[in-house]
Amino acid sequence: MGGFGTLVITQSLTSNICVLQLTQDGDLRLKGPKDRVGWRTGTSGQGVKRLQILRTVNLVLLDGLGNIKWQSFNFPTDVMLWGQRLSVASRLISFPTNSTSYYSLEIEQSRIALYLNSGKWNYSYWEFKPNKNRNIAYVQWVARIHPSDHQTVQFGQPLRFLALGNRTGNLKLYLYSPSIAKFDVLFKHSTPPENETSRSGNSDCSQGISGGFCGNGKTKAEMLELKGVGSVLRGAPKIVNVSKEACANLCLEDCNCTSALYSTAKGGMEVEECFLYGMVIGVKQVERGSGLSYMVKVGKGAHGGHGKSNLKRWVLVLVGVVDGLIILWFLEALATT
């Protein structure tokens, strides 16, 4: 759009037509029905003369001398485009459908980390730290990588963007495939559809999982131990030098606790640690004898009789919900090379 004008968006997330308008005083606005402004850049009076979309898909507002006064790259959502730079304290955010939680990729001074956020809970489930204790100044997408021969996508196309998935919290790399005339996923970690059922709480056994226990303590709830599993979530409140029974009781007595992880192994020394979680997600399979014991708060009697088969099914679909090792390992390998 070379100058002032209006762009009409006919395909939107709503049934109504949206309008993207660059006003005479240089403010870019997204307007809905009855000219209601839903979003704006706030660049009025800054000398903005035109809007331009660069080859990197960066949307910029320019003054009369061609200087950038505002750019979309400075306000990332859930996507990082090729050539985009994210400074420290920047983050990508992805919101799952019909959920109060959200995922975030955050650029910190000492690391890059993926978080699962829900209310007051903020759990990290992956991180990359530069070696030699070096600090991060910024992160920029500069790699041009081509798929290997076993990939089914069109070869020879450079990677275009990275996206943070709103279902599993995994990162995906996309390129444009001329053969199907759309963007296609080059690398991703596949999660079985059943995991989505357990995570959204729509399964018929979700009523047996922690909920409605606040104030009832041990009278209506108990802790069920899941064999051979642990958690990928970090950042949970930790209590040390407690027994497994005491760890379970701490969760039972905490209205906000839904699960607990008990650990007895750390660096070759037996250290008893108890981690309390406010949500049941991020469970992964671990080897027997790892010293980990994962417990879930359930209603009393939920794992007996008919409830036993339901709970067993719930455990099977729960394990592996948050697990991005394949794609995340690939990204970490890129960073080190």
MOQUIQUI-V76429 format. One record per run of one state. SS is the DSSP state (H for helix, E for strand, - for the rest). FROM is the first residue (numbers start at 1). TO is the last residue. If there is no record, write none. Layout:
BEGIN
ss/from/to
SS/FROM/TO
SS/FROM/TO
END
This chain:
BEGIN
ss/from/to
-/1/4
E/5/9
-/10/17
E/18/22
-/23/27
E/28/31
-/32/32
H/33/35
-/36/36
E/37/40
-/41/47
E/48/53
-/54/58
E/59/63
-/64/67
E/68/71
H/72/74
-/75/78
E/79/81
-/82/84
E/85/87
-/88/90
E/91/95
-/96/101
E/102/107
-/108/111
E/112/118
-/119/120
E/121/128
-/129/130
H/131/133
-/134/137
E/138/140
-/141/158
E/159/164
-/165/170
E/171/177
-/178/181
E/182/187
-/188/192
H/193/200
-/201/205
H/206/208
E/209/209
-/210/216
H/217/219
-/220/220
E/221/226
-/227/228
E/229/231
-/232/233
E/234/234
-/235/236
E/237/240
-/241/243
H/244/252
-/253/258
E/259/263
-/264/265
E/266/266
-/267/268
E/269/269
-/270/272
E/273/277
-/278/282
E/283/285
-/286/291
E/292/299
-/300/305
H/306/318
-/319/324
H/325/336
-/337/337
END
